[in-house]
Amino acid sequence: MALIVQKYGGTSVGSVERIQAVAGRVYKTVQAGNSLVVVVSAMGKTTDGLVKLANEISPNPNRREMDMLLSTGEQVTIALLSMALQELGQPAISMTGAQVGIVTEAEHSRARILHIETTRLTRHINAGKVVVVAGFQGTSNAGEMEITTLGRGGSDTSAVAIAAALGASFCEIYTDVPGILTTDPRLVAEAQLIDAITCNEMLELASLGAKVLHPRAVEIARNYGVPLVVRSSWTDAPGTWVTSAQPQGRSLINLEIARPVDAVEFDTNQAKVALLRVPDKPGVAARLFGEISRQKVDVDLIIQSIHEGNSNDIAFTVTTPILKRAEAVAAAIAPALRNPSNPKSDEAEVMLEHNIAKVSIAGAGMIGRPGVAAKMFATLAEAGVNIQMISTSEVKVSCVVNAAECDRAVLALRTAFEIEAGEQGSRGAGESVCIDSPLPLCPSAPVPNSPPVRGVALDLNQARLAIRQLPDRPGMAAKLFGLLAQHNISVDMIIQSQRCRVIDGVPRRDIAFTVSRIDGENAKEMLTQVAAELGWGEVVLDSAIAKVSIVGAGMVGQPGVAAKMFEALAQHQINIQMIATSEIKISCVVAQEEGVKALQAIHAAFGLAGSEKVVVPA
C-alpha cells in the first residue's frame, strides 16, 4: 500500500519489553500491506552513559573517538529490534548508517547529510524485509569511511532524510507524547494536542526548544515535501500532521547543505513609529499595543530594545495607509507614559519615519548556520545600505532600510545568495514580493479553523549580549555578526536600538542579541577583545534571561495578538526586557526566574489548555 519510514526514540526502545512492543506495532503495519524502514535511537539513557564513561577517561575526549563510541548505542537497538521482528515471523535486517549509505560531511559530532545511497536499502525493501536503521550516524565520503554522528536530534534527521531519499509516502516520528502540543506538558499539564501544523510553525516551535522534533528534521521535510506525522509510542492516537509544500525537483545531492536561502522578498509600503525613552516597567507594552489593537491598527514588526537607565525604546512598522492612525495612537498614549512630576520631559517621544522598506531573505536552510545573517548584513554593507531595524526567525531575516535603497539592496542580496531574477511583479499596495523562489516555500497560511496562536514555547538556555555605542554606519552589523559566525556562534534575536547618540561626531546606537548560554562567555570575551580597535563601547553579558514566544500563522492580520501576550505578562507583573517579532512569531525576553510563570500566563491567556492532562512516561 505505502512505503513508510518510522522513527522510535530512546524512550520508546528503552527496555526489552518496549522493543517487543515496537516490533508488534511494526509487524501490524507490515501486515496491513505496507513496506517499512524503521529508524531507531539508542536505548533509554545509553548515550548519556557512554558520554559519562568517556568523561571518566578524558575531560576533553577526541571528537572522532566520541563518534566511534556513541555510534555503538544505536547498533545495540537495531540488532535487538531485528531479532524481535524475526521472532514474530517478519523478515528484517539491521543496518548501521554506513551500511545504509548515509554519506555525511567529514565533521565529527555535528555532521550534515550530503546524500543517501539507496540501492542496498531498496533491494532489501523489495525483498519484503523490514530494514531497521541506526539513526544519528553516517559515514564521511572522504574515502576513509570515517564514522560520523549528526548531533542532537540526529535520529529524527536520519529518518526524514531517508524518507526524502526513498520518496516515502510519509514519515512517522514516534515519541513519548501524543504529538505536537501547545506547550511543554512538563510545565503545563493541560497542554493540548495540535491536530495539524504548518512546517513553518513547526520550525519555529522546534527551534524554540519544543523537543518533540528537531529543527533539522523539519527543515528536510519542508525542503523535500515529506509528509510528517508525530505520534505516541504508547497509543494508536492519530497524532499531529506537519504539513509541507510540494517541492519542484530539489536535488537530493548535498541534501542538508544546499543553499540556505530560497527567496528574496521586499515591501516598500511601510512606515515606522517609535516611542523613545518609555519607562522600563511591566505594563507599558500592554498599554501601547492594547490601544493599537482597539483602534484596529495592524502592526508588522515590533522591536523593544534593551533598557538604558530606567527606560527603553519600542518601535513598530505599519503599512503606509494606516500610518496616521498609528501615529495618533502613539501620540495619545505617550503623555500617560511620562513621569507625572515632569510631564513636559523628553520621555515617551514619538518618532515617525516614512520612506522605509522591509527587505528579507527566506529559506529553511538557515537553521543553525551562523553565517547566513552575517552574509546578508555584509552584502547590504557592501552595497552601501544602512540597516535601521532587524527581525529574525528560523526561516527569515528581515531588515528595515531606506526605501530609496530598496532596489539596490534586493539586487545585491539576489546576487549574493544566487537567486535568479524572474517576474518581480508590482511594488507597493502592501505586497511583499518574492523574487523567483525556485522552491515554493511551505505556506504560512494557518491550518483551517485554527486559532491565531498554535503554541507557546520557553527557552531557558539563552544569554543576552549587548554592545553599547556601536557606530551607526553600513558594515557594523556585518562586522559584528561576521565575527560571531567565524567562531561558529549562532545568534537568535537581534535588536538594534532606535535611540541614536552623537559621540565625538559619530552617530551611535546600541545593539543586543541572544545566543546559546554555553556560547555567552566565549562570545563576550571575543567581542571585548575587538571592541576597542573597532571603536565599539562596552560589551555586556546577561545569562539570567528567559525567552518566551508565541507561534501561529493565524496571527497575521490580527492586531490584538501581541497586545494579549503583553497584557498577560503585565497582569503577572512580569517586565518585558526585549521584544522581537516575525510574521508568525512574537518573542519576549524576561528575567530567568519568571520564565515558567510567563509561559503559563500566556498559555492560559490564549485559552490553549485542554480538558485532559498529558502524562509523559518516565
Residue, then its C-alpha position, 0 to 999 in steps of 0.5 A: m500500500a505505502l512505503i513508510v519510514q518510522k522513527y522510535g526514540g530512546t524512550s520508546v526502545g528503552s527496555v526489552e519489553r518496549i522493543q517487543a512492543v515496537a516490533g508488534r506495532v511494526y509487524k501490524t503495519v507490515q501486515a496491513g500491506n505496507s513496506l517499512v524502514v524503521v529508524v531507531s535511537a539508542m536505548g533509554k539513557t545509553t548515550d548519556g552513559l557512554v558520554k559519562l564513561a568517556n568523561e571518566i577517561s578524558p575531560n576533553p575526549n577526541r571528537r572522532e573517538m566520541d563518534m566511534l563510541l556513541s555510534t555503538g548505542e544505536q547498533v545495540t537497538i537495531a540488532l535487538l529490534s531485528m531479532a524481535l521482528q524475526e521472532l514474530g515471523q517478519p523478515a528484517i535486517s539491521m543496518t548501521g548508517a554506513q551500511v545504509g549509505i548515509v554519506t555525511e560531511a567529514e565533521h565529527s559530532r555535528a555532521r550534515i547529510l550530503h546524500i543517501e545511497t539507496t540501492r542496498l536499502t531498496r533491494h532489501i525493501n523489495a525483498g519484503k524485509v523490514v530494514v531497521v536503521a541506526g539513526f544519528q550516524g553516517t559515514s564521511n565520503a572522504g574515502e576513509m569511511e570515517i564514522t560520523t554522528l549528526g548531533r542532537g536530534g540526529s535520529d529524527t534527521s536520519a529518518v526524514a532524510i531517508a524518507a526524502a531519499l526513498g520518496a516515502s509516502f510519509c514519515e512517522i516520528y514516534t515519541d513519548v507524547p501524543g504529538i505536537l502540543t501547545t506547550d511543554p506538558r512538563l510545565v503545563a499539564e493541560a497542554q493540548l494536542i495540535d491536530a495539524i501544523t504548518c512546517n513553518e510553525m513547526l520550525e519555529l516551535a522546534s527551534l524554540g526548544a519544543k523537543v518533540l522534533h528537531p529543527r533539522a528534521v523539519e527543515i528536510a521535510r519542508n525542503y523535500g515535501v515529506p509528509l510528517v506525522v508525530r505520534s505516541s509510542w504508547t497509543d494508536a492516537p492519530g497524532t499531529w500532521v506537519t504539513s509541507a509544500q510540494p517541492q519542484g525537483r530539489s536535488l537530493i545531492n548535498l541534501e542538508i547543505a544546499r543553499p540556505v536561502d530560497a527567496v528574496e522578498f521586499d515591501t516598500n509600503q511601510a512606515k515606522v513609529a517609535l516611542l523613545r525613552v518609555p519607562d522600563k516597567p511591566g505594563v507599558a507594552a500592554r498599554l501601547f499595543g492594547e490601544i493599537s489593537r482597539q483602534k484596529v491598527d495592524v502592526d508588522l514588526i515590533i522591536q523593544s530594545i534593551h533598557e538604558g537607565n530606567s527606560n527603553d525604546i519600542a518601535f513598530t512598522v505599519t503599512t503606509p495607509i494606516l500610518k496616521r492612525a498609528e501615529a495618533v495612537a502613539a501620540a495619545i498614549a505617550p503623555a500617560l507614559r511620562n513621569p507625572s512630576n515632569p510631564k513636559s520631559d523628553e520621555a515617551e517621544v514619538m518618532l515617525e519615519h516614512n520612506i522605509a522598506k522591509v527587505s528579507i531573505a527566506g529559506a529553511g536552510m538557515i537553521g543553525r548556520p551562523g553565517v547566513a545573517a552575517k552574509m546578508f548584513a555584509t552584502l547590504a554593507e557592501a552595497g552601501v545600505n544602512i540597516q535601521m531595524i532587524s527581525t529574525s526567525e528560523v526561516k527569515v531575516s528581515c531588515v528595515v532600510n531606506a526605501a530609496e535603497c530598496d532596489r539596490a539592496v534586493l539586487a545585491l542580496r539576489t546576487a549574493f545568495e544566487i537567486e535568479a531574477g524572474e517576474q518581480g511583479s508590482r511594488g507597493a499596495g502592501e505586497s511583499v514580493c518574492i523574487d523567483s523562489p525556485l522552491p515554493l516555500c511551505p505556506s504560512a497560511p494557518v491550518p483551517n479553523s485554527p486559532p491565531v496562536r498554535g503554541v507557546a514555547l520557553d527557552l531557558n538556555q539563552a544569554r543576552l549580549a549587548i554592545r553599547q555605542l556601536p557606530d551607526r554606519p553600513g558594515m557594523a552589523a556585518k562586522l559584528f555578526g561576521l565575527l560571531a559566525q567565524h567562531n561558529i556562534s549562532v545568534d537568535m534575536i537581534i535588536q538594534s536600538q532606535r535611540c541614536r547618540v552623537i559621540d565625538g561626531v559619530p552617530r551611535r546606537d546600541i545593539a543586543f542579541t541572544v545566543s546559546r548560554i554555553d556560547g555567552e562567555n566565549a562570545k563576550e570575551m571575543l567581542t571585548q577583545v575587538a571592541a576597542e580597535l573597532g571603536w565599539g563601547e562596552v560589551v555586556l553579558d546577561s545569562a539570567i534571561a528567559k525567552v518566551s514566544i508565541v507561534g501561529a500563522g493565524m496571527v497575521g492580520q490580527p492586531g490584538v495578538a501581541a497586545k494579549m501576550f503583553e497584557a498577560l505578562a503585565q497582569h503577572q507583573i512580569n517586565i518585558q526586557m526585549i521584544a522581537t517579532s516575525e510574521i508568525k512569531i512574537s518573542c519576549v525576553v524576561a528575567q530567568e526566574e519568571g520564565v515558567k510563570a510567563l509561559q503559563a500566563i500566556h498559555a492560559a491567556f490564549g485559552l490553549a489548555g485542554s480538558e485532559k492532562v498529558v502524562v509523559p512516561a518516565 
